[in-house]
């Protein structure tokens, strides 16, 4: 099933393999996508669906150095090189909107931008900056109601720019401890107003962003990524995690979102998302269900046969194997990712991984 064409609603995919979003930090210092990025995504366009690296819908959301943005017309125009290259090869590509929120350092932000979050608590740990090396995260400013209304408007504007740039849709990054999950998780969200203090209120920002984005570009062009049980950027499981996420997913389903992309980082050392809870989430969502987390050919095929998911996302295997689809078809050996090049500028470890054709030539 993994290699069969798949069509549903707005998507006509060459196969059921999804290239997961992978931060690669190859945009310009001004957070504009470039020709090297277009080459990178074009090399991997045999994936049924590509989900781009985390891309900020706001200057305030650019927590890391050299991640791309999509909040002005110059960035939208620059993204066209990527979408055109992918489409020319029959691929489909969604842009992932990642607002980093409190996961940021001020030196990584453009002039006039600021670090925001649900509260003023600093994210634990450090992050890399080009000018100062590793630094503790910067203190965030607690968002007001006006800030929240503004960020929702930013998502809407960015979604419209994504359509102008030629993307097939957008994925809302509600995982990995970034802004949306900062509001979802009570270990981070200590608010007592309309956006915190209960499951319903913690879910509110995610639903308002999703609702507004659907209204702007249509429900068939919007997906979301979630990571219950995640332990990234200060998040962790909490007593009512399953009840809250089931409530959230029922509400997202009612909005008609195209897909739910579930993160399970247990293959990288995080706690697993319980198998029975995954099935409950799948049952609660009336749309495509994308599974991710340490899959290989055999386990992906089994998950599809068992109807545990509709599509299977692969991250690091696509990073190091631009021809991953062809390699998996043949069960050929995979290139090993070079971790030293994950987040540095340049082509090395980015567009220079060999394909099977190059190896056998």
Secondary structure, DSSP 4 states (H G I P E B T S, - for coil): -TTS-EEETTEEESSSEEE-------S-TTS---HHHHHHHHHTTTSSEEEEEEEBSSGGG--STT--B-SSHHHHHHHHHHHHHHHHTT--EEEEE---TTS--GGGSPTT---EESSSPPPSSEEEETTTEEEEPPPPEEPPHHHHHHHHHHHHHHHHHHHHTT-SEEEEEE-TTSHHHHHH-TTT----STTSSSHHHHHHHHHHHHHHHHHHH-GGGEEEEE-TT--STT----TTHHHHHHHHHHHHHHTT-SEEEE---GGGTSPPPPHHHHHHHHHH-SSEEEEESS--HHHHHHHHHTTS-SEEEESHHHHH-TTHHHHHHHT---PPP-GGGTTSSSSTTTT-PPPHHHHH-
